[in-house]
Amino acid sequence: MVTMEPIFTDSSAHPERLSGQLHTGRVRLVSDRQSDASFLIHHFLSFYLRARCKVWFLGLVQSFNHYSAVSQRLGVSLAQAKEKGQLVFLEGLKESLSVLIPQDTNTGSKAMDFLRDPAVGLKSLYEFVRSSVSSSGSRAEGAEEWGPLVLLVDDLSVLLSLGVSVGAVLDFSHYCRATVCSELQGNVVMLARCDGEEEEGDGDDEGSETLLKGLTHQCSLTLHVQGLPTGFCRDIHGQVEVCWRRRQGDGQSTQKKLFQYKVHDKGASFFAPGTSSAVL
Amino acid sequence: MLTELLQGTDAGGFLIIQDSASYSGRHLLKSFINAALHREEAVHVLGFEVSEEELKDGLIGASIHRLHFHNAYTDPLGWTHNPAFTVHQFCSEGVTQLVKQTSQSKPATLVIDSLSWILRHVGPPAVCKTLQQLRKGGAVRAIIGLLHADMHQRGTVGSVCHMATSVITVAPGMKGDEAVAKITKRSKSGKVMQDEEIFSFKEDFTVVVQNRPSQLGLKQTETEERETDPTANLTFNLRLSDTEREAKEKLALPFVFSKEKKTALLHSGRGSGRILYEPDANDDYDQEDPDDDLDV
């Protein structure tokens, strides 16, 4: 039933609660506009690790230690998960060094090769994802069996800043979806960020707006994080608009829901607008 | 008009469903596929955007075997070693071959999901050329395409839609279930018909068209205001009797320049004062010759 897994502490307003069942084959897009939705990425990371899923994390913006430190607060040890083979982490920043500072003993993967020539596209990055995701299927004897695969990408907008075209990023996300969701029956969670106001018309073709629209068309659930329209508030850090794009099997008609959230030290809490514990 | 379109596009027809990030047109596309299958037509789907499973989800029935899904979803760009159908194979020969391979003698309905995917990789002129060739080719009876209008420039969307015989633009409606469809249909005679309808879906992908949306959106039903008589319930009399009303209407207002006043001024009546003037020598004052001594 549930496609929304965040931890609801003041959850009396929501009919969706954590169910034992994890949906597969879904693509969730986490996006933000002039805000920071990375707390949702940290949340999903720790959630899926706790749910004993095999997690494949494409971390392009922060180092492994950063995610590790945050996850520690959320009660999950990334280093341990990595050791056990539950988490496969591509540290984009580290890998890119081998491209930017080429050395003779270069045994690095071809993942970040697009940095050399962004016009070429993200085929090599996809091939890297595919090969390591598929190879994770063949486990060693006696290894633990994990749940469905989850691919987390943080984040896709940085690829635009690195010179990759919007079309190439959309192709990459399409291929990830085809491989992870359809072929391997896993889930994909991607983060895409927007800096400016929402623009109308065909002004900037190669912008984060077009990327966001393209990704929205591809996914089944979007979580759009924004600041409160009325301004800064100490107790409510912003709002999340959840949008279900595909119709649910049971013909659920609700398509959009708005929640407000507050980020704590140990996670985030979500509540219906106006029901913040500071207000009630 | 939506129901008419669902009942069948004419041969050579090209229908475009335009959607946006706020509302997906794929559901309506599936309704069209469903309707075509029920009409016992062979339907060929060029699936770039969603997998076969996802597209066929919900389309149950005996006629599903008439739906041929050409998988351009797993590898549309040829990144793996044996792609089924790539976006670069989208040309009139490639598609015709694909359709003829699996179809019987009857021309099929071609469904493209989505045109946006192809437009991103193959330029608009090539896409338009292919579509035109397919329409004239004869292998394909009708074409239905899904287009994400917010993914392209307006010019691109305009050029592709210009080729279409019907364009349906879908947008979210007021209530959760409903959606609004703006339909433009061009008939062979050149007549263009436009319509706007609110519709929703039933479980089996049939479309239920509701009433047309009112121009002002949520119209508040105004109760007729009964005219209240201000002269009632007073301690003094504000009403006029008939004679009083007559006298009131007859009264000429003092500063109104009516026709009667005008004639009275122009034609002075008998007995009124008259002014007789005889010009005096002293009054004959010429501005230009004050001393009256110029010999002009």
Interface residues (C-beta under 8 A of the other chain):
Chain A: K123 Y126 E127 G167 L170 D171 H174 Y175 A178 C181 S182 E183 G201 D202 D205 T210 L212 K213 G214 T216 H217 Q218 R245 R246 R247 G251 S253 T254 Q255
Chain B: S20 A21 S24 H27 E49 S51 E53 E54 Y73 T74 D75 P76 L77 W79 S116 R120 H121 H148 D150 M151 H152 Q153 R154 G155 P172 G176 D177 F201 E203
